[in-house]
Amino acid sequence: MASVIKRTWTSRGPTGHKVRKVAWGYTLQVRGRQERKFSGEWTEEEARTELAKRILAKDTAKVTPTTLAQAADRYLQAKARKRSLAEDRRMLKHLVARFGAETRLSALTSEVISQYRDERLSQPSTRRGNDTGFLSPCTINRELALLSHLFRLAHDEWNALAEVPRVRRLEEPQGRLRWLAPDEEARLLSECRRSRNAQLYAISVLALETGMRQGEVFGLTWERVDFSRGVIQLEVTKAGRRREIPMRQVVNDVLAELPGVRQGRFWTRSARHAFEAAVVRARIDNFRFHDCRHHFASWFIMRGGSLAALKALLGHSNFQMTLRYAHLAPDHLRAEMLKTESAADSAAHSQHKVPGTVLPATPPLVKIGVTI
């Protein structure tokens, strides 16, 4: 965004009196950074002339011709330590095949990207659990976000793109929330105990009682568990930051009872299929392993936990992700309504009440009887 700006300020002149001073200048986005220049000797027209010269110099700067395949390789090198690199590599392989390896980055305009986005919406999905049969907006947005990031690097750091095309993403539906009712949780854990996978019960308790991500659960090692402090220490997380999760007593007991040498990984075999089988035997519909994380978060809020604490426990990178659980807080809407209730309105209502009538009492909060 380029614009001419006027600056005014006051300072003391030679006589000691305050003097109003004016300077004209411009601001301009260059390689992802805001460039500003002012002069007390410029008039507004001179500032506009200087801005036009700078824009012309910026637009005629030599850009290194780069193909999409070259940009993809450079992106993967730059992001070699990214935890989700395998997924990025998969998406880039698809994008290079779709647009062409020799296609210049400059040819991928906003119009081209928009057409690609609309085409993807009508393509079928092979993912299990997809009710629509078509690719979801979330899947398409991940591809668009990767393209947008690649364009930004090409413009800001590689000198491979003169202008970053606008990439408009699709509106995503609200995330799926699924938690277990107390009787469902009891049935599931009972079936996990009876599973031929001897570790399934401990895995399920850990997932349901900590809200850890699936990768964090299955990648847990003994050195990450501090029984003396009662915490699980996660070093490498999705958000790239360390976090600690205090262990509830049931988690402490289950992990302490695990047999074997206490070093290396906790789990010696995969439990995904065993968990799915236990869900079926427990007669529970529409519940996946990742939903254990939603189960923990939902009950944490419904039992009065704070959103700030939940954000830290789940390791969310921004508060918006945690707010999806806000509506589950007990009495949170009623409390807000009571805070804004006018005393005059209440008095006026009492004066107009029909004699002999009894207003219904405010219903008590439903107390959740499950303990964790």
C-alpha angles and dihedrals in degrees: 000000000000124000144153114246133196119213123198130182141150129240136166115272129211091283093051094252121126114261126196113231131193132199129180124208146136142250123213138175109238121175092338094310131101112243118199130183129176137176131188089213096058125096120211090262092050090050090053090050092051091048091052090051091050093048090050091050091048094049094048094048112124113262120199109239107241132181124218091248091053091048091049092052092048091048091054091050092050091048097040092128096048113122093221094047093123090058091047090050091052093050093046091051089054094046093048090050091047099048099027130260094248095047111122117239089233089063092062096087127171089261092054092048091047091053091049091050093052092047092052091055091066096046120106123249125222094193117122116245095028104136097188097054091224133093111280123240087242092060093048092046091055088058092046091048090053091050091048092051092048091050091050093052091047090053102038103035113013101044086225100122129046095201133016111235116230111252112197114199129211124257109257124215119242113280120265116261119196126163134167126255113230093260092047091052091050092050093047095050090046090055091045089056090053094048120117085232100086092199097051096091093054092045092051094047090050092051096045095044102043108032090227117163118256092253091049092051096048094039095052116131130195094247089061092063117081107191092178091061095029096234141120112223116210112196104177113036135165090261091051094241132109119248139176126219117200111227120236113224093258091055092048091050096046094048093044090055095054110118127227138052113328100230136091121009124359097219125058098187141030116270103185097100092040090053092050090050091050090052090054093047090049089056093237118152128214100001124136131181092258088057088071085075091053089046092056094045095046096050091042089060095039090055092054104269116151124250091231091056091046091052090055094045095049094042095232114177093215136024093238090074091054094048091072086080095048095096090063095064109117113252093349094134094040091052091051091049092050091050091057097042113120117232089213090056091052092050092048090050091052091052092054095045113123110249114256096022121123118211115224114256120246105271113251120247115265107246117219110229100195117104127208 
